[in-house]
C-alpha cells in the first residue's frame, strides 16, 4: 500500500511539475514585429515607377517647408543630389517650418503625378510670357532648362507624359 501511494505521489508530482512548464513555454511565443527597412531617397526614386501606391520608409534632411500651409516638405539626401516631396497626409497635420535643416524619417506611400505634353506646352508658354514681360531684366533660365529636361526624358523613355514621383506621408519622426 505504501509502495502504491509512493508511486501515485511520484506520478502526480511528475504530471504537475511538467504541465506548468509546457504551458509557460506555449505562452512564451515570441512576437516579432516587422519594422520596415529604411531606404535612401535615391533608392526610393530608383524604384518609384514599380512601387506607386506601396508603402515606403526613408529619411532625408528637410530642405524646405511650404510657408503657406505647411502641407508639403521637400527632403534631400546626404549628397544633395536627390530630393523628394512629401505631402502631409495620414497622421501628419502639417510640417513646422522649424523642421528645416532637421533630418526626419518618413513613412508614406509613393504617388505619381503625370504631366502631359499639353501641360508642359502651357507651362512653357507662361514661362516665355514672363520672360518677355521682364525684358531687359535678368531672369532665371532654370524653368526652361527643366522643360527641356522633361522633354528629353519623354523622348528617351518613349512616353507621352513626364512622371513626377512624391510621397503621401503617413507619419514622420525627427532622427537628429
C-alpha positions as CSV (number, residue, x, y, z in Angstrom):
1,X,0.0,0.0,0.0
2,X,2.8,2.4,0.9
3,X,4.5,1.5,-2.4
4,X,1.3,2.2,-4.3
5,X,0.9,5.5,-2.5
6,X,4.5,6.4,-3.2
7,X,4.2,5.6,-6.9
8,X,0.9,7.5,-7.2
9,X,2.5,10.5,-5.5
10,X,5.6,10.3,-7.8
11,X,3.4,10.1,-10.9
12,X,1.3,13.0,-9.7
13,X,4.3,15.2,-8.9
14,X,5.8,14.5,-12.4
15,X,2.5,15.4,-14.1
16,X,2.1,18.6,-12.0
17,X,5.7,19.7,-12.5
18,X,5.8,19.0,-16.3
19,X,2.5,20.6,-17.2
20,X,3.1,24.2,-16.0
21,X,6.4,24.3,-17.7
22,X,4.8,23.3,-21.0
23,X,2.1,25.9,-20.5
24,X,4.8,28.5,-19.8
25,X,6.7,27.6,-23.0
26,X,3.5,27.8,-25.0
27,X,2.8,31.3,-23.7
28,X,6.4,32.4,-24.3
29,X,5.9,32.6,-28.1
30,X,8.0,35.5,-29.4
31,X,6.1,38.3,-31.0
32,X,8.3,39.6,-33.8
33,X,7.2,43.0,-35.0
34,X,8.3,43.7,-38.6
35,X,10.0,47.0,-39.0
36,X,10.3,48.4,-42.4
37,X,13.7,48.8,-43.9
38,X,14.7,52.5,-44.1
39,X,15.8,53.4,-47.6
40,X,17.5,56.4,-49.0
41,X,15.8,59.0,-51.3
42,X,17.9,57.7,-54.2
43,X,16.6,54.2,-53.6
44,X,13.0,55.4,-53.4
45,X,13.5,57.3,-56.7
46,X,15.0,54.3,-58.4
47,X,12.1,52.0,-57.5
48,X,9.3,54.6,-57.7
49,X,7.7,53.6,-61.0
50,X,7.3,50.0,-60.0
51,X,6.0,50.9,-56.5
52,X,3.4,53.5,-56.9
53,X,0.8,53.1,-54.2
54,X,3.1,51.0,-52.0
55,X,4.4,52.0,-48.5
56,X,8.0,53.1,-48.0
57,X,10.1,54.2,-45.1
58,X,13.0,56.6,-45.8
59,X,14.9,59.5,-44.3
60,X,16.2,62.8,-45.5
61,X,17.0,66.4,-44.5
62,X,14.2,68.9,-44.7
63,X,15.3,71.5,-47.2
64,X,12.1,73.4,-47.4
65,X,8.6,73.5,-45.8
66,X,5.9,75.3,-47.8
67,X,5.2,78.5,-45.8
68,X,1.5,79.0,-46.7
69,X,0.1,75.8,-45.4
70,X,2.9,73.6,-44.2
71,X,1.3,70.7,-46.1
72,X,4.4,70.0,-48.1
73,X,8.0,69.4,-47.2
74,X,11.0,68.8,-49.5
75,X,13.7,66.5,-48.3
76,X,17.2,66.0,-49.8
77,X,19.6,63.1,-49.4
78,X,23.1,63.3,-47.9
79,X,24.6,64.2,-51.2
80,X,22.1,66.9,-52.0
81,X,21.6,65.3,-55.5
82,X,18.2,63.7,-54.9
83,X,15.1,65.3,-53.4
84,X,11.6,64.1,-52.6
85,X,8.4,66.0,-52.0
86,X,6.4,64.8,-49.0
87,X,2.7,65.7,-48.7
88,X,1.1,65.9,-45.3
89,X,-1.5,63.0,-45.1
90,X,-2.4,60.4,-42.6
91,X,-1.3,61.3,-39.1
92,X,0.6,64.4,-40.4
93,X,-1.4,67.5,-40.0
94,X,1.4,69.7,-41.4
95,X,5.1,70.3,-41.3
96,X,6.5,73.0,-39.0
97,X,8.9,75.5,-40.7
98,X,11.3,74.9,-37.8
99,X,11.9,71.4,-39.3
100,X,14.1,73.0,-42.0
101,X,17.6,71.6,-41.6
102,X,16.5,68.6,-39.5
103,X,16.7,65.0,-40.6
104,X,13.4,63.1,-40.5
105,X,12.3,59.5,-41.1
106,X,9.1,59.4,-43.1
107,X,6.6,56.6,-43.6
108,X,4.3,57.0,-46.5
109,X,3.1,55.8,-49.9
110,X,4.7,56.5,-53.3
111,X,2.4,58.6,-55.6
112,X,2.8,59.8,-59.2
113,X,1.8,62.9,-61.0
114,X,1.9,62.8,-64.8
115,X,2.5,66.0,-66.8
116,X,1.2,65.6,-70.4
117,X,2.8,67.2,-73.4
118,X,-0.1,69.8,-73.4
119,X,0.6,70.7,-69.8
120,X,4.3,71.2,-70.5
121,X,3.5,73.3,-73.5
122,X,1.2,75.5,-71.4
123,X,3.9,75.8,-68.7
124,X,6.4,76.8,-71.4
125,X,4.1,79.5,-72.8
126,X,3.7,81.0,-69.3
127,X,7.5,81.0,-68.7
128,X,8.2,82.6,-72.1
129,X,5.5,85.3,-71.5
130,X,7.0,86.0,-68.1
131,X,10.5,86.3,-69.6
132,X,9.1,88.7,-72.3
133,X,7.4,90.8,-69.6
134,X,10.7,91.1,-67.8
135,X,12.6,92.3,-70.9
136,X,15.8,94.0,-70.0
137,X,15.8,92.4,-66.5
138,X,17.8,89.4,-65.5
139,X,15.8,86.2,-65.5
140,X,16.5,82.7,-64.4
141,X,16.7,80.1,-67.1
142,X,16.1,77.2,-64.7
143,X,12.5,76.8,-65.7
144,X,13.3,76.5,-69.4
145,X,16.1,74.1,-68.5
146,X,13.6,72.0,-66.6
147,X,11.2,72.0,-69.5
148,X,14.0,70.8,-71.8
149,X,14.9,68.0,-69.4
150,X,11.3,66.9,-69.2
151,X,11.0,66.7,-73.0
152,X,14.4,64.9,-73.2
153,X,13.2,62.3,-70.6
154,X,10.0,61.7,-72.5
155,X,11.9,61.1,-75.8
156,X,14.4,58.8,-74.1
157,X,11.7,56.8,-72.3
158,X,9.2,56.9,-75.3
159,X,6.4,58.3,-73.1
160,X,3.8,60.9,-73.8
161,X,4.0,62.2,-70.3
162,X,6.6,63.2,-67.7
163,X,6.3,61.5,-64.3
164,X,6.8,63.3,-61.0
165,X,7.1,61.0,-58.0
166,X,6.4,62.1,-54.5
167,X,5.3,60.6,-51.2
168,X,2.0,60.9,-49.4
169,X,3.3,61.0,-45.8
170,X,1.6,58.9,-43.2
171,X,3.9,59.7,-40.3
172,X,7.3,61.1,-39.5
173,X,9.8,61.5,-36.7
174,X,12.9,63.6,-36.2
175,X,16.0,61.5,-36.4
176,X,18.6,64.0,-35.2
